[in-house]
Structure formats: structure tokens, C-alpha cells
Amino acid sequence: MEDVKLMEKVLIVPEKPTKRRRIFLSNIDLSLVVYIDSVTFFDPPPNQMTFSEVCHTLKRAVSELLVTYDFLAGRLVPALEETHRLEIDCNGAGAVVAAATTESKLSQFDGIAASDVEANMAALTRGEDLAIIPNPDRTIFKARNPPKISHPHYEYSRGIDADHSIDADYSFTVRGTSGTTIEQVTPQKQTHLIYLSPQQIASLKKAVLMEGKLENCTTFQVVAAKIWKARSIAVETAEERISTMLFPVDARKRVVPQAPPGFSGNALIPGFARASVRELKEKDKSYLVKKVQEGLERLDDEYVRSGIDWLEVNRGVPCREGSFSLVAWWRLGLEEKEFAWGRVKCATPIIVRPGLVILLPGGPKGEGGLNICLQLPEDQIKEFRRLMMED
């Protein structure tokens, strides 16, 4: 975006000293350690607030927030007791915040957010107390001793065995092993946005249910199945190859006991749908939707625990062979986050990684529907678009 003007970039530290502590990171945390820079958009502030006043209010709120969210002001370091792991040193080092202006339209960007953090930051800018008290204790997701692997886990790859000629292009550590460099990925392909109207989504659902094999299906399930098929074909994966679509699922309420209110660790585990490309081409629509449904249904307490134990034994990462990840961010409720100067318009990752497909809310003029945001070369995106639009 050529017209983005950086106005200020500062390191913000907690407004008062915090107690030095270390925080354990679960295998879910350590399965994917990657830097994600994000940006939050607002309309121009109302007349009673200048841009400078907005920046001052935001910095003050972040500084106050980092007292409670001390782990966000910390740094990743080798664990004291297990040097092959990483943990968070809550050392008050701070977080970098930048403020900028742009004349670009919001439709030129994509969306992601850390919802609880943003809700609390918004409350602080309004002079209110925290809306949600964070609980960073991850021990509820600690591996069992001894580990008990009771299921196959196609959603993960062994860190040292992962195929480097993979479709997914991520920046991984080897399960958060200390001393591993965490690098940022700079994608070379253009990011594309493809719109699905409410009418198109309704038509997809109707076509699936008319086959008479499923009683119901959700918007995510039918759109995910369509994207899975279209992308696997568009990238010209051989018919005998297995295509795996990963989609993050919140495990906080799937484990027993459930994660406590305000849990602020990573509880997103990869659900998956898996089939050969030949199956994707030849099977009915309802067969593919059922695969997505099964990817959600299998994630009960024992499956989640088994996955954590698998990561403990195998030092793995999310599946990297013939895979991509589909992330639905339209349910995060960003429109509910009211800062002192107005509502959040959108929060987005600065980089959309090549192995990632993001579902964003809305269409032109507030008509609803979904936007599919992804990176593919021009010839592949043309085929992907054609396949998404066909009946």
C-alpha cells in the first residue's frame, strides 16, 4: 500500500513493574511458533479527537493492558527445567505498536484478531475496567505422563521428517525447540479476494442437501468443502496424492475439565479433512462435506489429549505434506469492539501466507456473504475462481 504513512512507532512497556515469572507453553503452543504482524483499522476519529489524542489514548491503554497481560510483554526463552522447550519469560520487555494513516479502502485488506485482548484494550481506552481477566496457565493442556497416543494424527507431521516440497509454506520451529531461529516468511505471490454472495452460499447448501445423504450442514462446512476441492485441483496436485485441509478448532470446551474462563493460551488445534485428489474430483458434494464434519466430530477430550501426547513424543508440527489451512474469522465479533474513538472496522494480518486461506465477512455495500482471501499464482487463481463459481 503505497499511500500508508507511518506516523509513530514505539516500544510500549507495562505502566508499572510486574512480577518476574516464567509461563509454561503447551505442545499446542509449541507446534507452531511463528511471528504474525497484524494491523487494526478504524474510521478517522470524530472531530472531538485528534489523531495525536487517539495515539496517546491507545498507548496508555496498551501500557495498562500489559500489566495484566504481562506475558505479551515478555520474550520466548529456553525453559529452565526442560531446555529443549521454550517458555515465556515475563520480563516486561514490552510490545511494539505503530500508528499510521492511509487513504486506501478497507476492501483492499483481509482480517484476523485476538478477540479477548482487543475487547480489553477497547475497554481501557474508554476508561473502564478489563472486560475479561486473562488466565495464561496452560497446564490444563500438558502432556500426560507417560504419553498415551490412542489415535492416528494425520493433522501433524514429524518436525524432522516433514517434506520440504510441500504445498503449505509456513515458518515453523521444530516444535518450539530452543535455539531454533524463528523466521518471517515474505510471500512472492499476489493476494487475491474472491467474493461468495449469500445467494451462492445458499445454493451450495441446497445442492449438498438435495443429494439426500446429510440432514444438515453449516455455511463453514459447505464453503470449506468447496474450497478444499477447488484449491487441490487448481494447484495441480496429482490425483493419487492425499490432500489435507486443516482448520483451527477451539479446544477449550472440548476437554474435560474445560479450560477456565479467560484462558489466554493457545487452544486452537487442527481439525482436518483428508482425501485423495481423485476422490475430491469424483465423489459427491455431500461426501466432501461429511469429511469436514468428521474433522470436527472427532475432536473430543481423548482425541485432543492423544494429539498433545503425540506432539510430546514426535516433536511435530501441523501437517505439511500436500496441505493448506482454512481459517474462518467472521465469527470473532470485531464489530462489537468499541474503542474511545469508534468501532474496529477490521483487524488483519500484514502477511497472508501462501499455505493459508482466510474467510472474511461481508461483501460490497454490507450485502453479507464471505470473502475468500488466498495466495496463488495467476494461472492457478483463475482455475480456482472458475471451480468456486461453477455449480
Salt bridges, closest charged atoms under 4 A:
GLU8 OE2 - LYS59 NZ 2.54
ASP29 OD2 - ARG138 NE 3.04
ASP43 OD2 - LYS345 NZ 3.64
ASP70 OD1 - ARG21 NH2 2.73
GLU82 OE1 - HIS84 NE2 3.68
GLU87 OE2 - ARG22 NH1 2.57
ASP89 OD1 - ARG20 NE 2.75
GLU128 OE1 - ARG126 NH2 2.89
GLU155 OE2 - HIS153 ND1 2.85
ASP167 OD2 - ARG231 NH1 2.47
GLU239 OE1 - ARG278 NH2 3.37
GLU239 OE2 - LYS281 NZ 3.16
ASP250 OD2 - ARG252 NH2 2.67
ASP284 OD2 - LYS213 NZ 2.59
ASP301 OD1 - ARG305 NE 3.36
GLU302 OE1 - ARG144 NH1 3.10
ASP309 OD2 - ARG144 NE 2.60
GLU312 OE1 - ARG85 NH1 3.31
GLU312 OE1 - ARG175 NH2 3.65
GLU338 OE1 - ARG343 NE 3.14
GLU378 OE2 - HIS192 NE2 3.80
GLU383 OE2 - ARG386 NH2 2.80
GLU390 OE1 - ARG386 NH1 3.40
